[in-house]
Amino acid sequence: MGLTVAQKILKEHLVDGDLFSGDEIGIKIDQTLTQDATGTMADLQFEQMGVPKVKTEVSVSYIDHKTVQMGFEDADDHIYLQTFAKKYGLYLSKAGNGICHQVHIERVGRPGKTLLGSDSHTPTGGGIGMIAIGAGGLDIASAMAGMPFYLPAPKIVGIKLTGKLNPWVTAKDVILRVLQIMTTKGNVGKIVEYFGEGVKTLSVPERGTITNMGAELGVTTSLFPSDEATLAFLKAQGREKEWVPLEADTDAEYDEIIEINLSELEPMVAKPHNPDNVVRVRDIEGMPVDQVMIGSCTNSSYKDGKTVAEIVKGRTANPNVSFGYAPGSKQVLRMMADEGELSHIVASGARVLESACGFCIGAGQAPRSNAISVRTNNRNFYGRSGTVTAKIYLVSPETAAACALTGVMTDPRDLETKFGIEYPKVEIPEHFTLDDSGLLAPAIGSDAEKVELYKGPNIVDPPSGEPMPADLSGEVIGKFGDKITTDDIMPAGDLLKYRSNVPKYSEFVFVKRDPTFATRCLDNKKKGIYNIIVGGDNYGQGSSREHAALCPMYLNVKSVIAKAIERIHKANLVNFGIVPLLFKNPEDYDKIDQGDKITIPDIRKALIDGTNVTLKDETKSLEIELVYNLTDREIKTILAGGKMKLAKEFQGKSFSEIIFDK
């Protein structure tokens, strides 16, 4: 049997397990990326491991999330990241150099390599043929220390692309259609791989848009083959020597195949409050629009920016629309400026925003109350924009530009038929402007040893968890419904400045959903009572932010019991010694209420023996069966109290050598 592209890369990097067994595998990681919202904690965790230098081929620390710097905290973190990178062998991408995924695909990523990133949209790297996976910061720290990354042997979903996109229909519409088909639910443990003749019609930036937003599917990653289009992109970046051809064998077998004819697609839109709530733009056209934001790691490439500039050239945005544009990198910004395209955007009435994550993560540009905000980013979760009452609609840059000009939800094809605007066909340039002055190299040899780490007063060493007790008794401190995101658990926006201060940041756990949550947790912690969270379906979807597990751990949360828990969040819970449990019968979710006193007797013994556990609700005098899907490695991590505890107490031992008492 032939191999898919994903299987070829995984096989080459396999260090533990069997790729086709269905069990857990360990892979070697070639590259890592961190960003400043997650990187500070990852770097602090790396420090605690005592490794003198990163052991990857290349690791990059990006500053792109906390660039507004409202106070000293973020600036202090940035200096820490810079000194850490210089000392331990990482490259540092300075604030203003661009969004991590855009810069990485431009200047660092390589076909056939593995990339682990502390940001859930790391799969953008799949656009140039990488296995690029988002994970928690502690997993990145471990990879930088040379440890393998573990994941379930994945099922490969093949998406066969045929035909060719029509004018005004884009890569964003492709991934929105995929989300409409696959939804955000039920895709854990899968890799999406694109193949077919239609692939050849898509440039690397278009492929990057598709793999970027593939994160919303809940899959491990998405990727494209490395072909002539990949070579053309790398050549334009002056990196053609890094190209390798990678395509699936003709007899490769996929676990599932979905076929999409690009020629039949129409402009699509994801309605609030989930990326899979997808309809045609035509279905909701005419709806008044208050704000249009173009950018984010999904749609901020040179191709996206120039297309928008040519659409709005000589025209002005509707006066009722707040219009903003954020180029994805310094490279994009310079080229747009040098070619005069940026001037067209400015003349249209748009504000030019920093090359950073910004509005996508709720860091600025919060819309007015009850606004309709049309955006090109990847997530439209409740409250993520910074305005709880706002509704976010996700579209392509072409659709966004059309909405900005008309002031209503507009199918961009109407710009041609009703307004005489021809579709601008933007090709990949023969040469991109190369400027790596914002990408700082690490110190070498004795110079690295002399670097002193800068730690401001907001930087606090990370806490570690406690071993799993024999019996787990506690209180259901919070009960939440379906599709609770990591934004719900751990808000971003102006709170990002506390990411390196866990005790302070923990005050805001679930603050949007339950303002008293943290206070009640701390009260129980003082009394020695464990806190238990109950959730519905898709608990923990969204961002890879490990603080959504780290801060609950600090608040003495010892278990999350849900109908289903998303992959990255589940891994983060394990890393911090919080046991993820599932209802054997999902309807039992309705039997438990917030405030119930519960006990899970013999949980430690059950985890060691591999048997299921029973929850006893002392308040209601009932029993509920629970199950879990954990590997031997994950169980031992939980028993120890988390990955840091395991690394310290069993340094140098393989998981098979570690034995725990019941």
N, C-alpha and C positions, 0 to 999 in steps of 0.2 A: 504493500500500500504506500502510495506517495504521501508527501507531507505538505501541509499548508505553510504559509510564511511564518505564522506564529509558532507552529511546531518546530520549524527549522531553527528559529532563534532560541526557543526554549531548550531544545535538545542540545545545542551547542553550549548553553550556559548551565546545564543541569549538574548539580553537585550532590543532590540527595533525592531519593525516591525514583519512581517510575512514571514517565510522562503519560503513559496510557493506562495506568492502574485505576485512576479515579481517586487515588489517595493524595495526600499532601506531598508537594515537591519543594525542593529548595533550589534556588537559582543564584548564580553569581551576578552581582550588580556592577556594571561598568561605570555608570555615571549617576550622580545624585544632584538634585536641585532642592534648595530650600528658599523660602521667601521670609521677609522680615516679621510677618505675623506668626509664623510657626518656627522660623529658623533659630530665634534666640533660645527657645526652650530646647530644641534639638541640639544646639551647640553646647548648652549647659549640661545636657545629658551625655554628650560625647566626652566632655571634660571629665565627668565622673568615671568614665570607663578607663581612663589612664592611658589611652593610646596616643603616642607622640605625633602622629601624622595620619591624614586620611589615606586609605589604602585603595581607593577607587582609581580608575584611569583619569577621571576628571570630576570634580565636584564644584558647583557654583552656588554661591550665596547671593540671592537677589534681594534688592530693596525696591519694592513696588507696591506694597499694601499700605504702609503707615507713613505716607509721604506728606500729609498735611501738617503734621507736627504741631498739634495744638497743645503745647506744653513741652517740658524738657524730656519726658519719658521716651518718646520715639527717637529723638535725636541721640539720646544716650544709648539706646539699643543699637542704633545704626553704627555708632563708633565701636561698640562691643563687637558687632558682626564683622566690622572691617579689621579690627585687631585680631579677632579669632581666625578669620580667613587667612590673614597674612602669616600667622603663627603656625597654623595646622595644615596648610597646603591647599586651600580652596581659592578659586577665583571669586572676586566680589564684583557684582554688577551694581553700580552706584544708583542712588535715586536719580531719576531722569533718564537713565539708560534704557528703561523700558520694562514692559510686563514680562515676567519670567518666561512664560511659554512662547511668546512671540520672539524674544531674544534668543531663547534656547534653540528654537527651530531654525533661526537665521544663522547663528554663529557657532553653536556647540554640538547639537545633536547629530548623530551619525547612523546611517542605515545599518541594521543588523545588530545594534548594541542594545543593552538593557539600561533603562533609566528608572530610578525610583525617586519620587518627589513628594515633599510634604505639602502638596496641594492637589486637590482632587482632579484638577484639569491637566495634570501631567500627561495624560494620554494624547495631548496635542502632538507629542513627539511621534505618535503613530503615523502622522502625515508624511513622514520621511522614512517610514519602514522600521521603526523601533518598537520594541516591547517596552512601553512607557507606562508606569503604574503609579497611581497616587496612594499614599500611605501616611500613617501618623509619624510625627517627628521622631519618636523613639525608634521606629523602624529605620528611619533615615540615618539616625546616629549610629545604629548598629551596622548598617550597610557601609557607612563611612569608615567604620572600624574593621571592615573586611568580612563581616558576617554575611551568610546567605540570607536571602529573603524567602520566606515560606508562603505558599499559597496552594489551594486545592488544585490538583491537576485539572486544567480547564476544559470545558466543552467549547468547541469552536463553531460559532454561528457564521456561516458564509452569506454575505449579502452580495448578490450578483447584480451588477449594474449594467444595463443595456441602454442603447440610444445615446442622446446628447441633450444637454440642457438647452431650452429655448431662451431667447433674449428675455431679460427681466426675471428669470427663474434661476436660483442660485444654490450654492452648496448648503446654505442655511436651510433652504427648503427641503433639501435631501435629508438632513438629519432630523428636521421636524417631522418629515414623513416617516422616518424610521421610528421615532418616538411615538408617533401615532399608532404604528403597527405593534411595536414591542412593549410599549409603555415603560414606566419607571419601576415596575414591580415584577418580581419573579425571574430576574436575570443574573442573580448572584452566581459567581463561579463560571461565568461565560466570557469568552473573548470574541469580539466581532471583527471579522476580517472581510474586507471588500475585494471583490474580484470581478472579472468580466470585461468586455470590450469598452463599457462605459467609463471604466477607471482611467483609461488613456486620455479621455477628454478633460480630465480634471487636473488643475495645477496643484503644486504643493500647498500654497495658501488655502485653496479650496478644500483640499484633503485635511488640512489642519483644522479647519472649521468643523468638519464632520467628526473627526476623532476627538476634538476638544469637547464638544457637546455630547459625545457618546458617553461621557461621565454620568449624564443624567439618566441613562438607561439602567445604571446600577451594575454594569458589567465590570470585569477586571480591567480591561482596556480595549481599545479598537486600533486597527492598523491597516495600512495600505501596502501593496508591494513597493519595492524600490525599482523604478524603471527609468525610461528615458526622460520622463517629466521630472523625476527626482534628480537625475543628473543635470538637467538644464537649470534647475533651481540652485543646486550646489555650485555649479559652474558660475552662475551669476553672482554668487556669494564668494567667489574665489576659493571654493573648497572642493573642487571636482575630484581631487585626489582621495577624498574621504568616501567617495561613492562606491558602493558594491551593488551588483544586481541581485535582487531577491524576488522570486515569484513562486507561487504555489506549483507543485508538480501537477502535471495534467491529470494524474489519477489520484490526486488528493481527495480525501473524503471529509466532508463537514458533518457535524452532528445535526445540523439544521440548515436549510437554505431558504433565504427570502429573496425574491426577485423584484427589482424596481426598475422600471423603464423611465430613464431620465427625461425622455421626450414627452412623457405624459404628465409630468409634475406641473403644479401651479404654485404661485406664491402662497406660502402658508404662514400661520401665526399661532403661537402658543398663548392661550388665554390664562388669566389668573386662576388659581395660585399654584400651578404645577406645570412643568415643561412638557408633559405629555397630554395636556388639555388642548389638543391641536385641531384647528379647522382651517379652511381656506380663507385667505384674506377677503375674498369675494363674499364670504358668508356674513361678515360683520362690517362691510364697507359703509362709510358714511358716519361712523361713530366719531363724535368730537374728540380731539386729542389735545392734551394740555402740555405735554413734554415729549421731546424726542432726544434720545441719547445714543450716539453712535460711537462704538469702540468696544473695549474689554478684550480679554484674550481670545474670544471667539471670532471677532470681526474687526480687527484693527490693523490688518496688513496693508501694505502699499496698494495692493489691488483694490481692497475695500475702500480705502481713503480716496484714491484717484477716481474711482467710479462715482462716489458721492459728489466729489468736487465737480466732475463733468456734468452731473445731473443738475446741480444747483447753480451752475455757471450762468451769470447774467440774470439771476432771479433772486428773490428774497423770500425768506420763510414767512409763513402766516404770522401776523402780529400777535396772535393769541397763543403761540407755541413758544415754550422755552426750549431752545435748541442748543445742543452741545456736541462737540466732536473731540475724541481723545485718540491720537495716533498711538499705535501699540509699542513703538520703540523710537529711539533716537534716530535710527536709520530711516524709518518711515517719515518722521517729522522733517528731517533734513531734505529728503528727496521731494516731499510734498512742497516744502518751502522753495527749494532751488528751482523747481519746475513751474512755480507760480500757482500750483493747484491749491495750496493752503490759502492763498489770497481769495480764491473763488468761495471757499467755505466761510472765510471771515466776512466777505462782502454779502453773503447770503443772510447774515445776522446771527450766525452760530458763534458760540463761545468756544475757543480752543482750550481744551483742558490738558492737564499734564499727562505724559506717557506713563500712566499708572493704573491700578485697578479701580480706584475712585468710586464712581457711581455704582458700579456693579456690586460692590460689597457694602454699599450704604455709607461710604466715606465721602460725603459731599453730594451735591445735586439732588438732595431729597426733594421730591415733588410736593406741590401744595396739597392741602387736605382734600381727600376724595378725588384725587387726580387720576386721569388716564395717561399713563406714561408708556410710550412706545420705545423699546430698547433693543439693541443688537446683542446684548449679553446672553448668558446661558441659563440664568435662573430667575424665576419670578415668584419666589416663595413669599408667603405672607409676611409683611413688615420688613423684608430684606432691603428695600429702597431707602429705609430710614423714616418713611411715613406709613404708619400702620394702616391708615384708611385708603392708601393709594392702590391702584390696580395696575399691574405691570404686564405688558404684552410683548412677547419676544418675536422679532422679525429679522429679515435680512437688511443689510445696509440700503439696498435699493428701495425696499418697502418703507424703511424709516425715512429716507430722503423724500419719498412721495408724500408721506404723512406730514413732514415738516413744511413742505410747500403748500399743501392744500388745507392743513389744519384739521383733517378728518382721516379716519382709517381709509387708506387708498390702495387698491391693487396697482402696483407700479406699471403694469402694462397699459393702464389708462393714461399715463404720462405721454405715451407715444400716440395713442389713438385720439385723445381729447386735447392734448396740449402741444402736440408736435415735437416732443422731446425724443430725439433718437437715442436708442440704447447705446451707451458708451462701451465699446469693447476694449477692455484693458488687458494687455498681455504682460507676462513676466518680462521685465527689462533684461537686456543682455548683460548689464552690469549694475548691481546694487551699489549704492554709496557705502563704502566700508569705513567705519570709524569705531574702533574698539577702545577709544580713550576712556570710556566709562566702565570698562571691564578690567579690573585691576588684578595683576598677577600676584601670587603669594611670594613671600620671602623664601630664600633658599639657604639650606645648611645652617651655619652658625648665626646668620642674620635672623633666621626664624626663631632660634632659641632665645634671642635677645628681646623679642617682641613681648611687651607687657600687655596683658588683657585689661581693657578699660571696662569697669563695671559701675554704672551709676547707681544711685540709691533705690531705684525701682527694680533692680535686678536681684532676684531672690533665688537661691538654690532650689531646685525642684524637690518636692516631697516624694517619699516612696510609700508604697502600700504595706498592709499587714497581711500575714499568712491567713489562708482560709481557715476559719474555726471548724471544730468538729460538728457543731450544730449552728445553723445560721438563724438567729432570731432578731426580729426587728419590726419596723413599722412601714407600712406603705405610705411613704412620705409624699408621693405624687402619682396621680393616675392621669394618663394622657391618651389622646385618640390616635387615629391613623396619620401617617405621613408627617410625624414629628421630625423636623430637620435639625441638623447640628446648629443652624442659625437660631432655632427655637431654644435649644439647650444652652448655647453659649453665644450670645449676640456679638456682632462685630462692630462696625461703625466706629464711633468715638471711643468705644471701650477697648479697642485693639491695643491701646497703649499699656494695658495691664497684662498683656500676654506673658511677660517675663516675671510677673508677680502673682503667683497662684493664689495666695491667701486673699489678696485684694480682688482679683478677677473672679474668684469663687463667689463673691457677694452677689454676682449678677447671673448665676445659673438659673435658667428658666424665668428670668425677670419679666419677659414679655408675656409669658403664659400664667405665671403664678408668682407675684412679687414677694410673697412671704416664704418662698421655697427655701432659700439659703438660710434664713434665720431659723426656721424650724429644723433644718438639718443640723445646724450647729448646736441647737439646744439638745437634740438627741445625742450628738457626738459627746457633749459634756457629760451626759448621763451614761455613756457607754452603750448606747442603743444604735444598732446598725440601721441604715436607711435603705429602703427598697423602692425602686421605680417600676411602675407597671405601664406598659405602652401597647399600642395597637399594631397595625400593619406598617411595614416600611419604617420602623423606628430607627432614627439616626441617619436618614438619607441626606445627601447633599455634600457639603464640604468635608475635607479630610481632617479638619481641625481636631487634634488630639485633646485639646482642652475640654472638649465635650465629654471626655472620660476622665481626664486628669483632675479637673476641678470637682466633679462629683466624687471622685476618690478622696480628695481632700475633705469633702463634706461628709465622709464616712458612708457613702453609698457603697454597698457590697454586692448588689445584684440588680440587674435589669431583667424583668420578666415581660415578654411581649409576644404578640402573634408572629412577628417576623422582625429581624434586625438586619440592617444593611451591612455589607461586607467590611468596609473600612472602619465603620464605627464599632462593629463587633470585634475586629482586631485590636482597636484601641482600648476597648473595655478589658480585653484579655491582658493587654500590655500593662494595665494598671491594676490588675488583680480583682476586677469586678466580673463576676460570673454572669454570662449571658444565658438566660434560660428561656424556653419557649413553652407556651401552653400546648399540651398534647392535643387537647380539644379546644380550638379557638373560641368557642362559645363560652368557655369558662372565664374568659376575660370579663364578662358582664357580672360575674359573681363576686368580684373583689372591689372594694371601694377604698378611696384614700382615707387614711387613718386606721385601717384595719391592722391589728397586731397579728403577725404571722411567724411561723417557725418552719424551717426546712431541716428536719432532724437528719443526722448522719450524712450531711452533704459532702464532707471531706472524704468519708469512706466510699460514698457512691461515686464520686469523681475518680477515685483511685481504682475502684472495681469496674468502672464503666457501666454502672447501672443507672436507671432513671431515678428521679427524686420525686417526693411527694410534699406538697406545700400544705401545711395545716393552718387554716385561718382560725385563730383563737377567738377572734371577735364574733365570727359567725358560726363557729363549730362545724366547719366543713373541711373536706380534703380535696385537693386538686392535683392531678398528675402533671408533672413537668418533664420536658425532654431537653436535650442539648445536642449540638452537633459540633463537638470539639475534638481536635487531634490530641495525641499523647503530649505533644509539645505544648499545646495551649493549656491542657489540664495542669501540667507541671508548672507552667507560668502562673496560673491562677493560685495553685496551692502555695507557691512561694510568696505570693503577695505582689506579683508583677514582674516585668522583664528586668528592671533595674535590680531588684532583689535577687533574682535568679542569676544575673550576670556577676553580681558581687560575691554571692555565697557559693556558687558552683563554677567559678571561673575555670575555663579550660576543659570542662567535662562535656561530653556529648549528652544529648537528652536521654539516650538509652542507659547511661550510667547513673542518672539521677533517680534516687529512690526516696519516697516520702513515707512517713509513718501515718497510719490511719487515725 
